[in-house]
């Protein structure tokens, strides 16, 4: 990846985008459209179709029809594997074009976007493709006069709603196992970051996925998203996003056909640094990246930093040094470490959170201001707050921006109590050179992921999901198949 290649792609015209239903592009029934503006410079980029309930119904009908025909659902695992491997290969071939298109859409720094979006998506699809023909049913330990078999079968039509921070990576976590299992899928991308999912849907058809197996309906959450959640012929819905929307989806399931809902929601993840951490300088650098990468727009971001009192001041100084070395700038410039905030509305929410933190008594050490205003884009300097107390909004509420809350603790028990003083439980980290302490903390912290002496980087081989109000869905690993398949018992008298 070279800067010249990126610069060539950054100015490419993006034609008006249509829906992708039944293997073909199509306008929305109402012919309505939404403008897409780039967070890099605030300029108009293109338009997308503004789909509604009628378009969702077209997509679901197409998905159901192909599922019933069986060209994908009843295809041999080896055939599905071959098609998905080709799909992954095509994404990799177009990776830079996809990455630049995505950055123009949502502002993620290109160095991260290239790896985290197309390359990660291709790797995820390849992982589940390779798993298809390695999953077996079960034979129950019955008496000799009975044969008990346990079959794993696909559900049917899966709805997928993904967020704007990493739409392709998170989309692949859901789409790939659903397709691998033989389901049909209808995706509702985020209205401010739809372009990459539309792009790869066309690649899926080129790879040989039957028409109607993968459909993409763009539009607003209140119309297209709600219609997908309420549709009576959708068997399961996988969602990553806010807790407020997650609650509405659960209500929609109850109001419709009791479809299964798999939720991966917000986080306010604690990052705990003990005095015996093996490398405090590394811990400070990784901690800064753990909250400020992608401008803090990461569900597992380490947004609460807990530092043992004996090293607190020195560690915070090291953290500030690491933060000062991060360049906020054009996300399509390879020298930028932090890109743009996804939208003007999100930037305003971030700045409001900074103002509230100061009003409630937290001490701002650095950042928290809008920068690069002349660019027309949405940029913010990374903010670090000290003296953040558990009763403050900055400790309790997810900002989803580059804002770090720092506090101190004395003992291991204090650290656990502070870490668990949250309604969320998505991710966490512990920095210590004491192996016994590391294992105690893993058990004690209420979170679906506990990093030890690192932050982030867990690959597709392990599940991702949360405790408490971070939801109860699980993406990644072989466990993801549980969301898109069902168990059927065969009880045979011999």
C-alpha positions in Angstrom: 0.0 0.0 0.0 1.6 3.3 -1.2 0.4 6.9 -0.8 0.3 7.4 -4.5 -2.2 4.5 -4.9 -4.3 5.9 -2.1 -4.3 9.4 -3.7 -5.3 8.0 -7.0 -8.4 6.4 -5.4 -9.4 9.2 -3.1 -10.8 11.4 -5.9 -12.5 8.6 -7.8 -16.2 9.4 -8.6 -18.7 7.3 -6.6 -21.9 6.8 -8.6 -25.3 6.9 -6.9 -25.7 3.6 -5.1 -28.7 1.3 -5.4 -30.0 -1.6 -3.3 -28.7 -5.1 -3.9 -31.6 -7.6 -4.0 -31.9 -10.9 -5.7 -28.4 -10.6 -7.2 -29.2 -7.3 -8.9 -29.1 -3.6 -8.2 -32.4 -1.8 -7.9 -33.8 1.5 -6.8 -35.9 1.8 -3.7 -39.6 1.4 -4.3 -40.2 5.0 -3.2 -37.2 6.1 -5.3 -36.0 8.1 -2.3 -32.3 8.8 -1.7 -30.0 9.8 1.1 -27.0 12.1 0.6 -23.6 10.8 1.7 -21.0 13.4 2.8 -17.5 12.5 3.7 -16.3 13.2 7.3 -12.9 14.0 5.9 -13.9 17.3 4.3 -17.7 17.6 4.8 -18.2 17.4 1.0 -20.9 15.5 -0.9 -19.7 12.1 -1.9 -22.7 10.3 -3.5 -26.2 9.1 -2.7 -27.6 5.8 -1.5 -31.1 4.4 -1.9 -33.3 5.1 1.1 -35.1 1.8 1.4 -38.2 1.2 3.5 -40.4 -1.7 4.6 -41.4 -2.5 1.0 -37.7 -2.9 0.0 -37.0 -5.1 3.1 -39.9 -7.3 2.1 -38.5 -7.6 -1.4 -35.2 -8.7 0.0 -36.6 -11.1 2.5 -38.9 -12.6 -0.1 -35.9 -13.1 -2.4 -33.8 -14.6 0.4 -36.6 -17.0 1.4 -37.3 -18.2 -2.1 -33.7 -19.1 -2.8 -33.5 -20.8 0.6 -36.5 -22.9 -0.2 -35.1 -23.8 -3.7 -32.0 -25.1 -2.0 -29.3 -24.0 -4.4 -27.3 -22.7 -1.5 -29.1 -24.1 1.6 -28.9 -27.7 0.4 -25.6 -27.4 -1.5 -22.8 -29.7 -0.4 -20.5 -28.1 2.2 -17.6 -28.5 -0.2 -19.5 -26.3 -2.8 -20.3 -23.6 -0.3 -16.7 -23.7 0.8 -15.4 -23.2 -2.8 -17.7 -20.2 -3.4 -16.8 -18.5 -0.1 -13.1 -19.0 -0.6 -13.5 -17.3 -4.0 -15.5 -14.5 -2.3 -12.6 -13.9 0.1 -10.1 -13.9 -2.7 -12.1 -11.3 -4.6 -12.2 -9.0 -1.6 -8.5 -9.3 -1.2 -7.9 -8.5 -4.8 -9.9 -5.3 -4.4 -8.8 -4.6 -0.8 -7.2 -1.1 -1.3 -10.1 0.2 -3.4 -12.6 -1.1 -0.8 -10.5 0.4 2.1 -10.2 3.9 0.5 -14.0 3.9 -0.3 -14.7 3.0 3.3 -12.4 5.7 4.7 -14.1 8.3 2.5 -17.4 7.1 3.9 -16.6 6.9 7.7 -13.2 8.5 8.3 -11.2 5.6 9.8 -7.4 6.1 9.3 -6.3 4.1 6.2 -3.6 2.1 7.9 -6.2 0.6 10.3 -9.0 0.5 7.7 -7.0 -1.5 5.2 -6.3 -4.3 7.8 -9.5 -4.1 9.8 -12.0 -3.9 7.0 -11.3 -5.7 3.7 -8.4 -7.8 4.8 -10.1 -8.8 8.1 -13.4 -9.5 6.2 -11.6 -11.7 3.7 -9.9 -13.6 6.6 -13.2 -14.1 8.4 -15.0 -15.4 5.3 -12.1 -17.8 4.6 -12.1 -19.0 8.3 -15.8 -20.0 8.1 -15.5 -21.4 4.6 -12.8 -23.7 5.9 -14.9 -24.7 8.9 -18.0 -25.8 6.8 -16.8 -29.3 6.1 -15.3 -29.9 9.5 -18.5 -29.6 11.6 -20.1 -32.9 12.6 -23.4 -33.9 14.2 -23.6 -36.1 17.3 -24.7 -39.6 18.2 -26.3 -39.8 21.6 -25.2 -42.4 24.2 -28.5 -44.3 24.1 -29.5 -47.9 24.8 -28.8 -50.4 22.0 -32.4 -50.4 20.9 -32.5 -46.7 20.0 -30.3 -44.5 17.8 -30.3 -40.8 18.9 -28.9 -38.4 16.3 -28.4 -34.6 16.8 -28.4 -32.7 13.5 -27.3 -29.1 13.1 -29.5 -27.2 10.6 -29.5 -23.7 9.2 -32.3 -21.4 10.4 -33.4 -19.8 7.1 -33.3 -16.0 6.6 -31.0 -14.0 8.8 -31.2 -10.3 9.2 -28.0 -8.4 9.9 -27.7 -4.8 11.1 -24.2 -3.4 11.5 -22.7 -0.1 12.9 -20.8 2.6 11.1 -17.4 2.2 12.7 -16.3 -1.0 11.1 -19.2 -2.0 8.9 -17.3 -4.5 6.8 -15.3 -6.2 9.5 -18.3 -6.5 11.8 -20.6 -7.4 8.9 -18.3 -10.3 8.0 -18.4 -11.6 11.5 -22.1 -12.1 11.1 -22.6 -12.7 7.3 -19.8 -15.3 7.0 -21.0 -17.9 9.5 -24.6 -17.3 8.4 -23.7 -18.0 4.8 -21.4 -20.9 5.6 -24.2 -22.6 7.5 -26.4 -22.4 4.4 -28.7 -19.5 5.4 -29.8 -16.5 3.2 -28.9 -13.1 4.5 -30.5 -9.6 4.4 -28.1 -6.8 5.5 -29.1 -3.3 6.6 -25.9 -1.2 6.7 -25.5 2.0 8.6 -26.9 4.9 6.7 -23.6 6.9 7.1 -21.3 4.0 6.1 -23.0 1.7 3.5 -20.7 1.8 0.6 -18.3 -1.1 1.3 -21.1 -3.6 2.1 -22.7 -2.7 -1.2 -19.4 -3.2 -3.0 -18.7 -6.6 -1.5 -22.2 -7.9 -2.1 -21.6 -7.5 -5.8 -18.3 -9.5 -5.4 -20.2 -12.3 -3.7 -22.3 -12.7 -6.8 -19.2 -12.7 -8.9 -17.8 -15.4 -6.7 -20.8 -17.6 -7.5 -23.2 -17.0 -4.6 -26.7 -17.7 -5.9 -29.0 -14.7 -6.5 -30.9 -13.8 -3.4 -28.6 -15.4 -0.9 -27.0 -12.1 0.1 -29.0 -8.9 -0.1 -28.2 -5.4 1.0 -30.9 -2.8 1.7 -29.7 0.7 2.6 -31.8 3.2 4.4 -32.6 4.6 7.8 -32.7 2.6 11.0 -36.2 3.9 11.8 -37.6 2.6 8.5 -35.5 -0.2 6.9 -34.0 -1.3 10.2 -37.2 -1.5 12.0 -38.9 -3.3 9.1 -36.2 -6.0 9.1 -36.7 -6.5 12.9 -40.4 -6.7 12.6 -40.5 -8.9 9.5 -42.4 -12.1 10.1 -40.2 -14.2 7.7 -36.9 -13.3 9.3 -35.7 -16.2 11.5 -32.9 -14.4 13.4 -31.4 -11.0 13.6 -27.8 -10.2 14.5 -27.0 -6.6 15.6 -24.0 -4.6 16.8 -24.8 -1.1 18.0 -26.2 0.9 20.9 -28.1 -0.4 23.8 -31.1 1.8 23.0 -31.5 0.2 19.6 -30.8 -3.3 21.0 -33.8 -2.9 23.4 -36.0 -1.8 20.5 -35.0 -4.9 18.5 -35.9 -7.2 21.4 -39.3 -5.5 21.5 -39.7 -6.0 17.8 -39.0 -9.7 18.2 -41.8 -9.9 20.8 -44.1 -7.9 18.5 -43.4 -10.1 15.5 -42.5 -13.8 15.2 -40.2 -14.2 18.3 -37.2 -14.2 16.0 -33.9 -14.8 17.7 -32.0 -11.6 18.5 -28.2 -11.6 18.9 -26.9 -8.4 20.4 -23.4 -7.0 20.8 -23.9 -3.6 22.4 -21.8 -0.8 24.0 -18.9 -0.9 26.3 -17.1 1.2 28.9 -14.1 -1.1 29.2 -11.6 -0.9 32.1 -7.9 -1.0 31.4 -6.1 -1.8 34.7 -2.4 -1.1 35.2 -0.7 -2.6 38.3 2.7 -1.4 39.5 4.3 -4.7 38.6 3.4 -4.5 34.9 6.3 -5.9 33.0 6.8 -2.9 30.7 5.1 0.4 31.8 6.2 2.3 28.7 4.7 -0.3 26.4 1.5 -0.4 28.6 1.2 3.4 28.2 1.6 3.3 24.4 -0.8 0.4 23.9 -3.3 2.0 26.3 -3.3 5.2 24.3 -3.9 3.3 21.1 -6.5 1.2 22.8 -8.7 4.3 23.3 -7.7 6.7 20.5 -7.4 4.4 17.5 -10.2 5.2 15.0 -10.9 8.3 17.1 -12.2 6.1 20.0 -15.0 4.8 17.8 -14.4 1.2 18.8 -16.9 -0.8 20.9 -14.1 -2.5 22.9 -12.1 0.7 23.4 -10.3 0.9 26.8 -12.1 4.1 27.8 -11.5 3.7 31.6 -7.9 3.6 32.7 -7.3 2.4 36.3 -3.7 2.9 37.5 -2.2 1.8 40.8 -1.5 4.8 43.0 2.2 4.1 43.5 2.9 4.6 39.7 -0.1 6.8 38.8 1.6 10.1 38.2 4.6 8.6 36.3 2.3 6.4 34.2 0.0 9.2 33.3 3.0 11.3 32.2 4.1 8.4 30.0 0.5 8.1 28.6 0.5 11.8 27.8 3.8 11.4 26.0 2.3 8.6 23.9 -0.8 10.6 23.2 1.2 13.7 22.1 2.9 11.5 19.5 -0.4 10.6 17.8 -1.1 12.7 14.7 -4.7 13.7 14.0 -5.2 14.3 10.4 -6.4 13.3 6.9 -7.3 9.6 7.3 -6.2 8.9 3.8 -2.7 10.1 4.7 -0.5 7.2 5.7 1.3 9.4 8.3 -2.0 10.1 10.2 -2.5 8.0 13.4 -6.1 9.2 14.1 -8.6 10.0 11.4 -12.0 11.7 11.4 -15.0 11.5 13.6 -17.7 9.7 11.6 -20.2 12.6 11.5 -20.9 16.1 12.7 -23.5 14.8 15.1 -21.0 12.3 16.7 -18.4 15.1 17.0 -21.0 17.2 18.9 -21.8 14.4 21.3 -18.1 13.9 22.0 -17.5 17.6 22.7 -20.6 17.7 24.9 -19.2 14.8 26.9 -15.9 16.7 27.4 -17.8 19.8 28.6 -19.9 17.7 31.0 -16.8 16.0 32.4 -15.3 19.3 33.3 -18.5 20.6 34.8 -18.7 17.5 37.0 -15.1 18.1 38.3 -12.9 15.9 36.2 -9.5 17.5 35.3 -8.7 17.7 31.7 -5.1 17.0 31.1 -5.0 17.3 27.3 -7.1 17.5 24.2 -10.9 17.3 23.8 -11.1 20.1 21.2 -12.3 20.2 17.6 -9.3 20.6 15.3 -8.6 21.0 11.6 -11.7 23.0 11.3 -10.6 24.6 8.0 -10.7 21.2 6.4 -14.4 21.1 6.6 -14.1 17.6 8.2 -14.9 16.3 11.7 -11.7 16.0 13.7 -11.0 16.0 17.5 -7.9 16.0 19.5 -7.6 13.0 21.9 -8.7 13.9 25.4 -7.4 12.6 28.7 -9.2 13.3 32.0 -7.8 12.7 35.5 -9.7 12.5 38.8 -12.7 10.8 37.2 -15.0 9.4 39.9 -17.4 6.5 39.5 -20.4 8.8 39.9 -19.4 10.9 36.9 -21.0 10.5 33.5 -17.6 10.0 31.9 -17.1 6.9 34.1 -20.5 5.5 33.5 -21.6 6.4 29.9 -20.1 5.3 26.6 -18.8 8.3 24.7 -17.7 6.5 21.5 -15.1 9.1 20.9 -11.4 9.8 21.8 -12.0 10.6 25.4 -10.2 8.7 28.2 -11.2 8.6 31.9 -8.3 8.0 34.3 -8.5 7.2 38.0 -6.3 5.6 40.6 -6.6 2.5 42.8 -4.8 1.1 45.8 -5.3 -2.7 46.0 -6.4 -5.5 43.7 -9.8 -5.5 45.4 -10.2 -1.8 44.7 -9.4 -2.4 41.1 -12.0 -5.1 40.7 -14.7 -2.9 42.4 -13.9 0.0 40.2 -13.7 -2.1 37.0 -17.1 -3.7 37.7 -18.8 -0.4 38.7 -20.4 -0.2 35.3 -23.6 -1.4 33.6 -21.4 -2.7 30.7 -19.2 -5.7 30.5 -17.7 -6.0 27.0 -13.9 -5.9 27.2 -11.1 -5.2 29.7 -7.4 -5.4 30.3 -5.0 -6.2 33.1 -1.3 -5.3 33.1 0.7 -7.3 35.6 3.8 -9.5 35.9 2.1 -11.6 38.5 0.6 -14.7 36.8 -1.6 -15.6 39.8 -3.0 -12.0 39.9 -3.7 -12.2 36.2 -5.8 -15.3 36.6 -7.6 -13.9 39.6 -8.5 -10.8 37.7 -9.6 -12.8 34.7 -12.1 -14.5 36.9 -13.1 -11.4 38.9 -13.8 -8.9 36.1 -17.3 -8.8 34.6 -16.4 -8.7 30.9 -16.6 -11.0 27.9 -13.0 -10.3 27.0 -10.1 -9.9 29.4 -6.7 -8.9 27.8 -3.6 -9.5 29.8 -0.5 -7.3 29.1 -2.0 -6.1 25.8 -5.1 -4.4 24.6 -7.0 -5.6 21.4 -5.7 -7.9 18.8 -7.8 -11.0 19.5 -8.4 -12.8 16.2 -11.2 -14.7 14.7 -10.4 -17.9 16.6 -11.9 -16.6 19.9 -15.4 -15.3 20.6 -16.3 -11.6 21.1 -19.3 -10.6 23.2 -20.2 -9.1 26.5 -21.8 -9.4 29.9 -24.5 -7.3 31.5 -25.8 -4.4 29.2 -23.1 -5.1 26.6 -25.5 -7.7 25.2 -25.5 -11.5 24.9 -24.5 -12.2 21.3 -21.2 -13.8 20.3 -19.3 -13.0 17.2 -16.2 -14.8 15.9 -14.9 -18.4 16.5 -16.8 -21.6 15.8 -19.2 -20.5 18.5 -20.8 -18.1 16.0 -22.4 -21.0 14.3 -24.7 -21.4 17.3 -26.4 -18.1 16.3 -27.2 -19.2 12.8 -28.1 -22.9 13.2 -30.5 -25.0 15.2 -30.3 -28.5 16.7 -32.7 -31.2 15.5 -33.0 -34.5 17.3 -33.7 -37.8 15.5 -34.9 -40.6 17.8 -34.9 -43.9 15.9 -36.2 -47.2 17.3 -34.0 -50.0 16.1 
